Every structure is written in structure tokens, then in C-alpha cells.
């Protein structure tokens, strides 16, 4: 997997995965104030894992994963307000 592929297409998948995992954690009892921190942490872990799997620079995966986590926080908030 090329890191550019992760950053473009895989990032969208990572956002969906992170949003789903945070939703599951919230339903399991995670307080809402910890959801953004969990989202960014999961994003960093997923991004770093993808970078190491792709044998790419770890910092690029970490930055992309954190961005995906931050985007998933915003996406969740927008969905929550519209529902």
C-alpha cells in the first residue's frame, strides 16, 4: 500500500471506522467529554499502523491518522446536530 493511497482513499475509510468505534464506546458508557480524545488517539494508532504496514515514514501516518481523528470528531458533531 502506497502512503498516498492511504492519505486519499484510506483516510475516508479511517474516518468511518473511527466514528463507528467512538459511537460504540459511547454506547458502552464512555463519557462524551472523552470522545474527541479517543477519536484522535484511534486516528493516530490507525495512521501509524498503516504507515508501518506500508513501510512509509511513521510521522506521515501519524499526522494523517490524527487528521482523520479530528475529522471524525467534526463529522460526528455535525451528524449529532442534524439528527
GUKE-782304 format. One line per 3 residues: number of its first residue (from 1); their letters; for each residue x, y negated, z negated of N, C-alpha, C. Coordinates in Angstrom, 3 decimals. Layout:
N
NUM = A = X:Y:Z:X:Y:Z:X:Y:Z; ...
# end
This chain:
83
1 = XXX = 0.849:1.175:0.000:0.000:0.000:0.000:0.890:-1.232:0.000; 0.656:-2.110:0.938:1.372:-3.364:1.012:0.772:-4.331:-0.003; 1.581:-5.142:-0.624:1.078:-6.059:-1.639:0.125:-7.077:-1.031
4 = XXX = 0.338:-7.450:0.228:-0.597:-8.377:0.873:-1.978:-7.757:0.995; -2.037:-6.456:1.234:-3.317:-5.770:1.304:-4.036:-5.847:-0.034; -3.301:-5.666:-1.127:-3.914:-5.772:-2.452:-4.401:-7.194:-2.710
7 = XXX = -3.594:-8.147:-2.349:-3.943:-9.534:-2.646:-5.180:-9.984:-1.877; -5.403:-9.454:-0.696:-6.554:-9.890:0.094:-7.758:-8.988:-0.162; -7.665:-7.740:0.221:-8.812:-6.835:0.116:-8.954:-6.203:-1.246
10 = XXX = -7.851:-5.809:-1.841:-7.902:-5.133:-3.124:-8.304:-6.044:-4.259; -8.049:-7.333:-4.109:-8.407:-8.282:-5.155:-9.923:-8.353:-5.309; -10.634:-8.256:-4.199:-12.098:-8.270:-4.267:-12.592:-7.039:-5.007
13 = XXX = -11.989:-5.896:-4.736:-12.354:-4.672:-5.450:-11.996:-4.774:-6.922; -10.838:-5.356:-7.216:-10.415:-5.502:-8.606:-11.379:-6.398:-9.367; -11.874:-7.445:-8.738:-12.826:-8.343:-9.395:-14.097:-7.582:-9.764
16 = XXX = -14.585:-6.752:-8.844:-15.789:-5.970:-9.127:-15.548:-4.968:-10.251; -14.402:-4.319:-10.238:-14.071:-3.338:-11.275:-13.954:-4.017:-12.633; -13.254:-5.145:-12.677:-13.072:-5.863:-13.940:-14.414:-6.335:-14.483
19 = XXX = -15.250:-6.895:-13.619:-16.570:-7.363:-14.054:-17.388:-6.208:-14.630; -17.344:-5.070:-13.965:-18.080:-3.903:-14.452:-17.557:-3.387:-15.777; -16.240:-3.323:-15.920:-15.659:-2.833:-17.178:-15.955:-3.768:-18.345
22 = XXX = -15.915:-5.061:-18.089:-16.234:-6.022:-19.155:-17.713:-5.927:-19.526; -18.564:-5.733:-18.538:-20.004:-5.571:-18.803:-20.254:-4.333:-19.673; -19.577:-3.240:-19.354:-19.716:-2.015:-20.151:-19.227:-2.253:-21.576
25 = XXX = -18.099:-2.953:-21.714:-17.562:-3.230:-23.049:-18.503:-4.123:-23.849; -19.125:-5.090:-23.184:-20.066:-5.963:-23.888:-21.295:-5.193:-24.344; -21.750:-4.274:-23.526:-22.905:-3.466:-23.927:-22.540:-2.485:-25.040
28 = XXX = -21.253:-2.147:-25.141:-20.797:-1.249:-26.197:-20.536:-1.988:-27.499; -20.649:-3.329:-27.475:-20.507:-4.070:-28.719:-19.400:-5.101:-28.750; -18.718:-5.341:-27.649:-17.670:-6.358:-27.620:-18.312:-7.736:-27.748
31 = XXX = -17.867:-8.551:-28.706:-18.423:-9.904:-28.823:-18.140:-10.728:-27.554; -19.069:-11.575:-27.190:-18.958:-12.359:-25.961:-17.718:-13.242:-25.929; -17.265:-13.700:-27.086:-16.117:-14.601:-27.092:-14.823:-13.896:-26.683
34 = XXX = -14.786:-12.556:-26.728:-13.591:-11.815:-26.321:-13.644:-11.327:-24.878; -14.765:-11.528:-24.206:-14.910:-11.052:-22.828:-13.908:-11.695:-21.870; -13.662:-13.012:-21.917:-12.673:-13.580:-20.999:-11.264:-13.040:-21.237
37 = XXX = -10.877:-12.860:-22.486:-9.548:-12.322:-22.774:-9.414:-10.891:-22.264; -10.467:-10.114:-22.416:-10.443:-8.744:-21.912:-10.375:-8.740:-20.397; -11.092:-9.652:-19.768:-11.113:-9.738:-18.316:-9.725:-10.068:-17.762
40 = XXX = -9.058:-11.036:-18.352:-7.719:-11.415:-17.899:-6.723:-10.299:-18.187; -6.852:-9.652:-19.331:-5.957:-8.533:-19.670:-6.115:-7.374:-18.697; -7.355:-7.012:-18.418:-7.596:-5.938:-17.453:-7.067:-6.308:-16.074
43 = XXX = -7.258:-7.555:-15.683:-6.742:-8.011:-14.398:-5.229:-7.895:-14.321; -4.550:-8.294:-15.384:-3.097:-8.179:-15.416:-2.634:-6.739:-15.342; -3.309:-5.867:-16.048:-2.953:-4.446:-16.042:-3.183:-3.837:-14.661
46 = XXX = -4.327:-4.135:-14.060:-4.629:-3.600:-12.727:-3.654:-4.144:-11.697; -3.367:-5.439:-11.748:-2.439:-6.043:-10.797:-1.032:-5.514:-10.944; -0.577:-5.370:-12.164:0.767:-4.837:-12.400:0.858:-3.388:-11.954
49 = XXX = -0.165:-2.616:-12.231:-0.184:-1.218:-11.796:-0.151:-1.112:-10.278; -0.917:-1.959:-9.615:-0.936:-1.934:-8.146:0.421:-2.321:-7.578; 1.064:-3.304:-8.188:2.374:-3.733:-7.703:3.416:-2.634:-7.890
52 = XXX = 3.381:-1.969:-9.021:4.343:-0.897:-9.256:4.078:0.284:-8.337; 2.809:0.558:-8.075:2.446:1.632:-7.157:2.909:1.316:-5.745; 2.807:0.046:-5.356:3.192:-0.371:-4.009:4.683:-0.652:-3.904
55 = XXX = 5.409:-0.467:-4.995:6.840:-0.761:-5.059:7.114:-2.195:-4.626; 6.297:-3.094:-5.143:6.408:-4.518:-4.856:6.882:-5.221:-6.117; 7.075:-6.521:-6.020:7.519:-7.299:-7.175:6.425:-7.296:-8.249
58 = XXX = 6.833:-6.983:-9.462:5.869:-6.868:-10.561:5.200:-8.202:-10.862; 5.944:-9.294:-10.746:5.357:-10.590:-11.078:4.247:-10.974:-10.095; 4.363:-10.552:-8.843:3.297:-10.838:-7.875:2.012:-10.097:-8.235
61 = XXX = 2.156:-8.845:-8.639:0.987:-8.090:-9.060:0.361:-8.667:-10.307; 1.204:-9.103:-11.224:0.703:-9.686:-12.470:-0.050:-10.985:-12.195; 0.498:-11.821:-11.343:-0.168:-13.080:-11.002:-1.493:-12.811:-10.285
64 = XXX = -1.474:-11.894:-9.319:-2.701:-11.553:-8.609:-3.749:-10.942:-9.524; -3.312:-10.093:-10.454:-4.241:-9.472:-11.394:-4.846:-10.467:-12.355; -4.032:-11.395:-12.838:-4.558:-12.430:-13.732:-5.554:-13.305:-12.978
67 = XXX = -5.236:-13.624:-11.721:-6.180:-14.406:-10.905:-7.487:-13.645:-10.726; -7.404:-12.339:-10.491:-8.621:-11.533:-10.352:-9.418:-11.527:-11.654; -8.738:-11.451:-12.784:-9.419:-11.502:-14.077:-10.105:-12.831:-14.313
70 = XXX = -9.430:-13.911:-13.958:-10.039:-15.234:-14.109:-11.231:-15.403:-13.173; -11.100:-14.903:-11.959:-12.223:-14.975:-11.019:-13.403:-14.135:-11.496; -13.129:-12.994:-12.091:-14.232:-12.159:-12.565:-14.954:-12.818:-13.734
73 = XXX = -14.240:-13.577:-14.561:-14.903:-14.341:-15.640:-15.876:-15.339:-15.049; -15.421:-16.078:-14.061:-16.289:-17.070:-13.428:-17.452:-16.430:-12.711; -17.208:-15.313:-12.058:-18.266:-14.610:-11.340:-19.318:-14.104:-12.316
76 = XXX = -18.887:-13.600:-13.459:-19.828:-13.108:-14.460:-20.671:-14.260:-15.010; -20.038:-15.404:-15.281:-20.773:-16.543:-15.812:-21.810:-17.058:-14.819; -21.450:-17.095:-13.538:-22.398:-17.546:-12.521:-23.578:-16.567:-12.439
79 = XXX = -23.290:-15.265:-12.469:-24.352:-14.279:-12.431:-25.245:-14.324:-13.650; -24.656:-14.600:-14.798:-25.421:-14.676:-16.037:-26.360:-15.882:-16.021; -25.908:-16.995:-15.476:-26.728:-18.198:-15.438:-27.871:-18.083:-14.440
82 = XX = -27.652:-17.330:-13.359:-28.696:-17.206:-12.342:-29.743:-16.163:-12.693; -29.408:-15.260:-13.607:-30.351:-14.190:-13.960:-31.332:-14.613:-15.033
# end
